[in-house]
Amino acid sequence: MPFPGRRGLLGLGFAIPSLARAQSQDWPRQTVRYINLYAAGGANDILSRAFCQAMSTLTGQQFVVENRTGAGGTVGSDAIAKARADGTTVGLGGAANLAIAPALFPTLPYDPLRDYVHIHGLYLQPNVLVVNNDLPARTVPELIALLRANPGKYNYATGGAGTTPHLSAELFKMRTGTDMPFVQYRGGAPALIDLMAGQVQVLFDNLAGPIGMARDGKVRALAVTSPQRSPALPDVPTLAETLPGFDLTSWNGLIAPAGLPPGMVPRMASLTAQALRSAEVAKVYAEQGATPWMIGPEDFAAYARAQEPLMREIVRKSGATPG
């Protein structure tokens, strides 16, 4: 094959960027793998599948959820980071893997700042403080008074160490000067069962977990951890109403491996925003106590960067460990 002359080299040089632009403008051109960090059947899985179904309907290409669980979300996060940066793999990025894991683990197989591109927000979900119905506390001030009068007597549970519910509980303890031993469960469902049975007295969880039991009166919801009340439980106050400034919300967005072709990120962000506005996504999100997070690439990246030192400080002060 003859060596191309200067004109041929210039032609090749211009063809490559043109091809990349074309691929970016018609993304997705094939099936897209969406890596979820959490187990099938849970709230994050339900929310992720609703979004992926909306994206499939919108684009005509399949968005397939792949559950890659383990090590506080770091297994799935590593898989996203090491995937080809061609738009065929995206995944879930949020508080657990982008802000909390760097503070909990001495080393990570991925770099939250270097290895990802932030595409668009997906959803915000408050955590909720619920108690066993037999606990003699019907409000947050009553709970604080009870805990202060009985240090170490009442346990609190979450579905995992190093999660936003766990750090919500630790922040609550720090803000109130109370002592509650931590009982760790492998998931929110078994923790909720033991709460109803009285094996533990207090539970912090993502709102989607205990919302049904709270509505049915099988557990008592005292407060949500978001700055505003949740539309899913409008009569339940925020912790900030008792503890001004309290805010520890679970947040998740769409991320992809760093190095995507130029122009692909705006295309992906635009389609994500359209999917989040669909009626079906709104319905599923509302059922799970979540709200669409309409935040674009730059603001999403800035938010994640700002959250990491805040989570690191809570981890340091509370002594939280991966468990």
C-alpha distance (Angstrom), angle and dihedral (degrees) to the residues before:
residue distance angle dihedral
M1 . . .
P2 3.85 . .
F3 3.79 117.6 .
P4 3.83 109.7 -105.7
G5 3.74 116.6 -113.0
R6 3.79 126.2 -126.2
R7 3.83 91.6 -82.4
G8 3.81 90.1 51.3
L9 3.79 92.9 50.1
L10 3.79 90.9 50.1
G11 3.78 89.2 49.9
L12 3.79 91.4 53.2
G13 3.80 90.5 46.5
F14 3.78 92.3 56.6
A15 3.81 94.5 41.3
I16 3.79 94.9 60.8
P17 3.83 96.6 57.3
S18 3.80 89.9 42.7
L19 3.80 90.7 53.6
A20 3.81 91.0 48.5
R21 3.80 90.7 50.8
A22 3.78 91.3 50.1
Q23 3.82 91.7 49.9
S24 3.80 90.3 49.1
Q25 3.79 94.5 49.7
D26 3.81 95.4 52.0
W27 3.83 98.2 39.2
P28 2.98 124.5 176.7
R29 3.80 101.6 47.0
Q30 3.82 95.0 161.4
T31 3.79 143.2 9.3
V32 3.81 113.3 -42.9
R33 3.80 122.1 -145.6
Y34 3.81 114.0 -140.7
I35 3.82 112.1 -162.2
N36 3.79 113.3 -149.7
L37 3.81 117.0 -164.6
Y38 3.80 94.1 -151.4
A39 3.79 137.7 70.5
A40 3.79 123.6 -88.8
G41 3.78 116.1 -92.3
G42 3.81 98.2 29.2
A43 3.78 126.8 112.6
N44 3.82 95.0 -94.9
D45 3.79 89.6 50.6
I46 3.81 92.5 49.8
L47 3.80 91.7 47.9
S48 3.81 92.2 46.3
R49 3.82 93.3 49.6
A50 3.80 91.9 49.7
F51 3.80 89.8 53.1
C52 3.82 93.3 45.9
Q53 3.80 91.6 49.5
A54 3.78 89.6 52.3
M55 3.81 90.7 49.4
S56 3.81 91.0 49.4
T57 3.80 90.8 51.6
L58 3.79 92.0 45.8
T59 3.81 98.2 47.2
G60 3.80 104.4 27.8
Q61 3.80 90.5 -126.1
Q62 3.80 126.0 106.1
F63 3.81 119.3 -105.4
V64 3.79 105.5 -160.5
V65 3.81 120.3 -161.6
E66 3.79 114.7 -137.4
N67 3.81 115.2 -170.2
R68 3.81 109.9 -144.1
T69 3.79 105.6 173.9
G70 3.78 134.4 174.0
A71 3.81 145.2 86.5
G72 3.78 96.8 38.2
G73 3.78 93.3 -53.4
T74 3.80 95.3 -51.5
V75 3.83 94.1 115.6
G76 3.79 93.1 59.7
S77 3.79 91.9 38.8
D78 3.79 90.6 55.9
A79 3.81 90.4 50.2
I80 3.80 90.6 54.0
A81 3.80 92.7 47.5
K82 3.81 93.4 50.8
A83 3.81 97.1 44.7
R84 3.80 121.8 106.7
A85 3.79 111.6 -83.3
D86 3.79 95.1 -130.5
G87 3.81 102.6 105.5
T88 3.79 96.0 -97.3
T89 3.83 93.3 105.1
V90 3.79 127.9 49.9
G91 3.78 130.7 155.3
L92 3.76 151.9 176.5
G93 3.78 118.6 -67.9
G94 3.76 122.7 178.7
A95 3.76 149.6 122.6
A96 3.81 95.1 -45.8
N97 3.80 100.1 54.3
L98 3.81 102.8 22.6
A99 3.82 102.7 39.5
I100 3.81 112.0 13.8
A101 3.82 103.5 37.1
P102 3.84 93.9 60.5
A103 3.80 88.4 58.5
L104 3.80 96.2 43.6
F105 3.80 102.4 44.2
P106 3.83 122.6 57.7
T107 3.80 89.2 -145.8
L108 3.79 133.3 16.8
P109 3.81 130.2 -161.7
Y110 3.80 88.5 -131.6
D111 3.81 138.2 40.9
P112 3.83 111.7 -125.7
L113 3.80 92.1 -153.8
R114 3.80 100.5 40.4
D115 3.80 107.2 33.1
Y116 3.80 103.2 54.2
V117 3.74 143.0 55.7
H118 3.80 114.2 -145.6
I119 3.80 110.2 -131.4
H120 3.80 108.9 177.5
G121 3.79 141.7 -42.6
L122 3.80 117.9 -88.8
Y123 3.79 110.1 -175.3
L124 3.78 147.3 -20.8
Q125 3.78 119.6 -143.4
P126 3.81 125.0 -179.1
N127 3.75 122.0 -139.7
V128 3.78 117.3 -124.8
L129 3.80 133.1 -143.1
V130 3.81 110.8 -139.2
V131 3.80 130.8 173.2
N132 3.77 138.1 -162.7
N133 3.80 111.6 -89.2
D134 3.81 91.6 -121.2
L135 3.80 93.1 58.0
P136 3.82 108.1 107.7
A137 3.80 94.7 -127.1
R138 3.79 123.9 95.3
T139 3.81 98.1 169.1
V140 3.79 137.1 36.7
P141 3.84 93.4 -107.4
E142 3.81 89.3 51.5
L143 3.81 90.5 49.7
I144 3.81 91.8 49.9
A145 3.81 91.1 50.1
L146 3.81 91.2 48.3
L147 3.80 93.1 49.9
R148 3.80 93.4 46.6
A149 3.80 90.7 51.2
N150 3.82 92.0 48.6
P151 3.83 109.1 35.9
G152 3.79 112.5 -166.9
K153 3.81 94.6 2.4
Y154 3.79 99.6 104.5
N155 3.81 124.2 54.8
Y156 3.75 128.9 -146.5
A157 3.79 126.2 -151.5
T158 3.79 137.5 -160.0
G159 3.77 133.1 177.9
G160 3.79 93.0 -109.9
A161 3.77 145.8 -6.3
G162 3.79 118.9 -97.7
T163 3.80 93.7 23.7
T164 3.80 126.3 125.8
P165 3.84 90.3 -103.7
H166 3.82 89.5 53.0
L167 3.79 92.7 49.3
S168 3.81 90.1 43.9
A169 3.81 88.7 57.8
E170 3.79 92.7 46.7
L171 3.79 91.7 48.1
F172 3.81 88.6 49.9
K173 3.81 90.2 52.8
M174 3.79 92.0 48.5
R175 3.79 93.4 47.7
T176 3.83 93.7 47.4
G177 3.80 101.3 35.4
T178 3.79 91.3 -126.6
D179 3.79 132.1 144.3
M180 3.81 119.8 -135.1
P181 3.83 120.4 158.4
F182 3.83 113.2 -128.1
V183 3.82 120.3 -120.3
Q184 3.80 111.5 -168.2
Y185 3.81 122.6 -151.2
R186 3.77 132.4 -172.5
G187 3.78 94.0 -115.6
G188 3.75 137.9 -11.3
A189 3.81 96.4 -94.7
P190 3.84 97.5 67.8
A191 3.80 89.9 41.9
L192 3.81 90.0 54.2
I193 3.81 91.3 49.3
D194 3.80 91.2 53.4
L195 3.80 90.9 45.9
M196 3.80 90.8 56.6
A197 3.81 89.6 46.4
G198 3.81 91.5 51.6
Q199 3.82 95.5 -116.3
V200 3.80 87.1 123.7
Q201 3.77 125.5 20.2
V202 3.81 105.5 -154.5
L203 3.80 131.2 39.9
F204 3.79 132.9 -171.9
D205 3.80 113.1 -165.6
N206 3.78 143.3 147.3
L207 3.78 106.0 -78.0
A208 3.81 93.7 -113.5
G209 3.82 92.6 64.6
P210 3.82 103.4 61.6
I211 3.82 99.5 17.9
G212 3.82 94.2 102.8
M213 3.80 93.6 48.2
A214 3.80 90.4 46.2
R215 3.80 92.1 51.7
D216 3.83 89.8 48.2
G217 3.81 91.9 50.4
K218 3.81 94.8 -117.1
V219 3.81 90.9 122.5
R220 3.79 130.7 18.1
A221 3.80 118.6 -116.7
L222 3.80 109.8 -151.2
A223 3.80 103.3 174.5
V224 3.79 148.1 -17.6
T225 3.80 122.7 -126.9
S226 3.81 98.1 -133.6
P227 3.82 122.8 99.5
Q228 3.83 90.4 -114.9
R229 3.78 130.5 43.1
S230 3.78 115.8 -95.8
P231 3.82 118.0 -108.9
A232 3.82 85.9 -140.1
L233 3.83 91.2 62.9
P234 3.81 103.9 18.4
D235 3.81 94.7 167.8
V236 3.81 93.3 56.2
P237 3.83 111.9 91.9
T238 3.78 126.4 -134.7
L239 3.78 122.2 -108.4
A240 3.80 85.6 -122.3
E241 3.78 88.8 68.2
T242 3.81 87.1 67.4
L243 3.82 99.5 23.4
P244 3.83 106.6 37.1
G245 3.79 114.1 -135.8
F246 3.80 95.6 17.2
D247 3.81 107.5 150.0
L248 3.78 127.6 154.2
T249 3.77 110.7 146.6
S250 3.78 128.5 170.4
W251 3.82 108.6 -117.0
N252 3.79 129.8 -176.7
G253 3.76 135.6 177.4
L254 3.78 143.0 171.0
I255 3.81 117.2 -83.5
A256 3.80 134.6 174.4
P257 3.81 136.7 -170.7
A258 3.81 113.6 -72.5
G259 3.80 116.3 -102.0
L260 3.80 102.1 51.4
P261 3.82 115.6 166.9
P262 3.81 114.0 -86.4
G263 3.78 113.1 -87.2
M264 3.79 95.5 20.1
V265 3.81 95.7 99.5
P266 3.86 95.3 59.6
R267 3.81 89.1 47.7
M268 3.81 92.3 50.1
A269 3.81 91.9 45.3
S270 3.80 92.5 50.3
L271 3.80 93.0 50.8
T272 3.81 91.3 45.8
A273 3.80 90.9 53.7
Q274 3.81 90.1 50.1
A275 3.81 91.7 50.1
L276 3.81 91.7 50.0
R277 3.81 89.6 55.3
S278 3.80 93.0 56.7
A279 3.79 118.1 114.7
E280 3.80 93.4 -125.9
V281 3.81 93.7 53.5
A282 3.80 90.3 47.4
K283 3.81 90.2 51.6
V284 3.81 95.7 49.4
Y285 3.79 92.9 43.1
A286 3.81 91.5 51.6
E287 3.81 90.9 49.8
Q288 3.80 89.2 53.9
G289 3.80 95.0 46.1
A290 3.81 92.2 -111.4
T291 3.80 131.4 126.9
P292 3.82 127.2 -151.0
W293 3.78 111.3 -99.7
M294 3.80 105.7 -138.6
I295 3.78 100.1 -166.3
G296 3.81 124.9 131.1
P297 3.82 131.5 -134.8
E298 3.82 100.5 -83.8
D299 3.80 95.8 42.5
F300 3.81 91.6 44.6
A301 3.80 91.4 52.2
A302 3.81 91.9 46.7
Y303 3.81 91.9 49.1
A304 3.80 92.7 50.6
R305 3.82 91.3 49.3
A306 3.80 91.5 49.8
Q307 3.81 93.2 48.5
E308 3.81 95.8 55.8
P309 3.84 97.5 71.1
L310 3.81 90.6 43.3
M311 3.82 91.6 53.8
R312 3.80 90.6 43.3
E313 3.79 90.4 56.6
I314 3.82 92.9 51.1
V315 3.81 90.8 47.8
R316 3.82 90.8 49.3
K317 3.79 95.8 47.9
S318 3.80 95.3 42.8
G319 3.79 97.2 42.4
A320 3.81 90.4 -130.9
T321 3.82 115.2 174.8
P322 3.82 133.0 -167.5
G323 3.82 89.2 -102.9
